[in-house]
């Protein structure tokens, strides 16, 4: 396996989710900006149409051009804000494989850190929606003892806040994590039964 995957990249032994995840976070925050950008283009094309110069309200071309500029500027502000927020989210969503547990740190203003002891891990599932497959990403779900009936399904709003969910991670890293976590979980269970 790739050496840089098994070595922590971040401070305090924590590693990021992978560079592609930043773009996923960014794209998830920008649908309104894309819609406004499309509206801007449509209004810009319409503003040069001669029928707008002779409406019953008068010459509407200047008003349409003004609306074009406003919608374009709003879309730029949203894109900029989404870029900054996606960067903060990405830099503050980290994981670590320690000797006794798998740790997940997340949050920008309100930070949380969860530690999942290996002995509690029952299974590690990988989900890949069509968009995730196209981006080379996976969603990692860690099922723990006592929570196997509460497996998150499909991507509803509260799933990413569950203790054992990494919302997106590079595909190869997800496969490595699945193997590593299951191996460590089996080792701890065998050690405790002796």
C-alpha positions in Angstrom: 0.0 0.0 0.0 1.0 3.6 -0.5 3.4 4.7 2.3 1.9 8.2 2.7 -1.5 6.7 3.6 -0.3 4.9 6.7 1.7 7.9 8.0 -0.1 10.7 9.7 0.1 14.0 7.8 -1.4 16.5 10.2 -0.4 17.8 13.6 -0.7 15.5 16.6 -0.8 12.4 14.4 -4.0 13.5 12.6 -4.5 13.1 8.9 -6.8 14.9 6.4 -9.5 13.2 4.4 -7.7 13.7 1.0 -7.6 16.7 -1.4 -10.6 15.6 -3.5 -12.8 15.9 -0.4 -12.2 19.7 -0.3 -13.8 20.0 -3.8 -16.7 17.8 -2.7 -17.3 20.1 0.3 -17.1 23.2 -2.1 -19.5 21.7 -4.7 -22.0 20.8 -2.0 -22.1 24.4 -0.9 -22.5 26.1 -4.3 -25.7 25.0 -6.0 -27.3 28.4 -5.5 -24.3 30.2 -6.9 -24.3 28.0 -10.0 -28.0 28.8 -10.5 -27.4 32.5 -10.1 -24.5 32.3 -12.6 -26.7 30.6 -15.2 -29.4 33.3 -14.6 -26.7 36.0 -15.1 -25.7 34.5 -18.4 -29.3 34.3 -19.6 -30.0 37.9 -18.5 -26.8 39.1 -20.2 -27.9 37.5 -23.5 -31.4 38.9 -23.1 -30.1 42.4 -22.3 -29.0 42.8 -26.0 -32.3 41.7 -27.5 -34.0 44.5 -29.4 -37.5 43.8 -28.2 -36.5 45.0 -24.7 -35.9 48.5 -26.1 -39.5 48.9 -27.2 -41.6 47.5 -24.3 -44.7 49.2 -23.0 -42.7 50.1 -19.9 -40.0 51.8 -22.0 -36.4 50.7 -22.6 -35.8 47.7 -20.3 -32.3 46.8 -21.5 -30.5 48.9 -18.8 -32.7 47.2 -16.1 -31.9 43.8 -17.4 -28.2 44.6 -17.5 -28.4 45.8 -13.9 -30.1 42.6 -12.8 -27.3 40.7 -14.7 -24.6 42.5 -12.7 -26.4 42.1 -9.4 -27.0 38.3 -9.9 -23.4 37.9 -11.1 -22.0 39.7 -8.0 -24.1 37.7 -5.6 -22.9 34.5 -7.2 -19.3 35.6 -6.8 -19.9 36.4 -3.1 -21.5 32.9 -2.6 -18.6 31.2 -4.4 -16.1 33.0 -2.4 -17.9 32.3 0.9 -18.3 28.6 -0.1 -14.6 28.3 -0.9 -13.5 29.7 2.4 -16.0 27.6 4.4 -15.1 24.5 2.4 -11.4 25.1 3.2 -12.1 25.5 6.9 -14.3 22.4 7.0 -11.7 20.4 5.2 -8.8 21.6 7.4 -10.7 20.9 10.5 -12.0 17.4 9.7 -9.2 15.0 10.7 -8.7 11.4 11.8 -6.0 9.4 13.5 -5.2 5.8 14.2 -3.8 5.6 17.7 -2.7 2.5 19.6 -6.1 1.8 21.2 -8.7 3.8 19.2 -9.7 5.5 15.9 -10.1 9.2 16.5 -12.1 11.7 14.5 -11.8 15.5 15.0 -14.2 17.9 13.3 -15.7 21.3 13.6 -14.9 24.9 12.9 -16.3 26.9 15.8 -17.7 24.0 17.9 -15.0 21.3 17.8 -15.7 17.7 18.7 -13.3 14.7 19.0 -14.6 11.2 19.1 -12.5 8.1 20.0 -13.8 4.8 18.9 -12.0 1.9 20.7 -11.1 -0.9 18.3 -12.6 -3.5 20.6 -16.1 -1.9 19.9 -15.8 -1.9 16.1 -18.1 -4.5 14.6 -17.8 -3.7 11.0 -16.5 -0.9 8.6 -18.7 -0.2 5.6 -17.7 1.7 2.5 -20.4 3.5 0.5 -19.9 5.0 -3.0 -22.7 6.9 -4.6 -22.4 7.7 -8.4 -21.0 11.2 -7.7 -18.5 9.7 -5.2 -17.4 7.1 -7.8 -16.9 9.8 -10.4 -14.7 11.8 -7.9 -12.8 8.8 -6.6 -14.3 9.2 -3.1 -15.9 6.9 -0.5 -18.0 7.3 2.6 -16.8 5.3 5.6 -19.2 4.0 8.2 -17.9 2.4 11.4 -20.4 0.2 13.1 -19.7 -0.2 16.8 -21.1 -2.6 19.4 -24.5 -1.5 20.5 -25.0 0.7 17.4 -25.2 -1.9 14.6 -29.0 -1.3 14.5 -28.4 2.4 14.0 -26.4 2.2 10.8 -26.8 5.5 9.0 -28.5 5.2 5.6 -28.1 7.2 2.5 -26.8 10.7 3.5 -29.5 12.4 5.5 -28.6 15.5 7.4 -27.7 13.9 10.7 -25.6 11.1 9.4 -22.3 13.0 9.2 -22.7 13.9 12.9 -22.8 10.2 13.9 -19.8 9.0 15.9 -18.5 6.5 13.3 -19.0 8.3 10.0 -16.5 9.9 7.8 -18.6 11.7 5.1 -16.0 11.5 2.4 -12.4 10.2 2.0 -10.2 9.3 -1.0 -11.2 5.8 -2.3 -7.8 4.2 -1.7 -7.5 5.7 1.7 -11.0 4.3 2.6 -10.1 0.8 1.5 -6.9 1.0 3.5 -8.7 2.4 6.6 -11.3 -0.4 6.3 -8.6 -3.1 6.3 -6.6 -1.5 9.0 -9.5 -0.8 11.4 -10.9 -4.4 11.0 -7.5 -5.8 11.6 -7.0 -3.8 14.7 -10.5 -4.6 16.0 -9.8 -8.3 15.6 -6.5 -8.1 17.3 -8.0 -6.3 20.3 -10.9 -8.7 20.6 -8.5 -11.7 20.6 -6.2 -10.0 23.1 -9.1 -9.3 25.5 -10.4 -12.9 25.4 -7.1 -14.4 26.5 
